[in-house]
Amino acid sequence: MANHAAEEKPLRKMAEAFKDLANTLNSQTLDEAAKMEVAPFSHACTLVSPLFRCLGIAFKFAELDYVAKVGDLAEASKSITTLHTMMDQDIQANCVRKAGSHTRNLLRVKRGLDMVKVLFEEIIAAEGNSLKDPASKAYTQVFAPYHGWAIRKAVSAGMYALPTRQQLMIKLNEDEDSARTQMQNYVASCETVITYIDKLFTSRDLGIDW
């Protein structure tokens, strides 16, 4: 199974999927009126899951949480067309902040995408073969403010089991140059998608820090 995933170049697939999402938004207007369909969004998000798995035990909790919430959005896409509509339905049902709501899950998924974006930015900027500093910075910036002491402690311990930069490239079936290109592509496209999602929340006075 791992070899099959490698042959398909998971990093390239996720970068291309988010480029498609960004292009969809940019072909409209990047504001609250722009529409993003739940189905292609949730599909693109599933392509990020292998990256979490490649990072090992340090991000196991994040992976399990992310996969479950992406699965919820994928299920929602069978009956709800756009993220816009999905959030409005939760608002009408007064369940936005309740555990299991699609809107709450969307916020958590967005955080996962953001963590990967920051990780890639740090990997691109870093020198050397260790991923500890890039991964620690990404976790601290994006996830740590929302995690309790026990989870933060487990993540910190797991940082010592991260793959090396070279091992990560092998798992992703990329060399240094191709990986850098695909990471840069993801970062640029994901920024557009995250900005759009943040605006969906802030325009509805829901906030994004919960």
Secondary structure, 3 states (H helix, E strand, C coil): CHHHHHHCCHHHHHHHHHHHHHHHHHCCCCCCCCCCEHHHHHHHHHCCHHHHHHCHHHHHHHHHHHHHHHHHHHHHCCCCCEHHHHHHHHHHCCCCCCCCCHHHHHHHHHHHHHHHHHHHHHHHHCCCCCCHHHHHHHHHHHCHHHCCHHHHHHHHHHHHHCCCHHHHHHHCCCCHHHHHHHHHHHHHHHHHHHHHHHHHHHCCCCCCCC
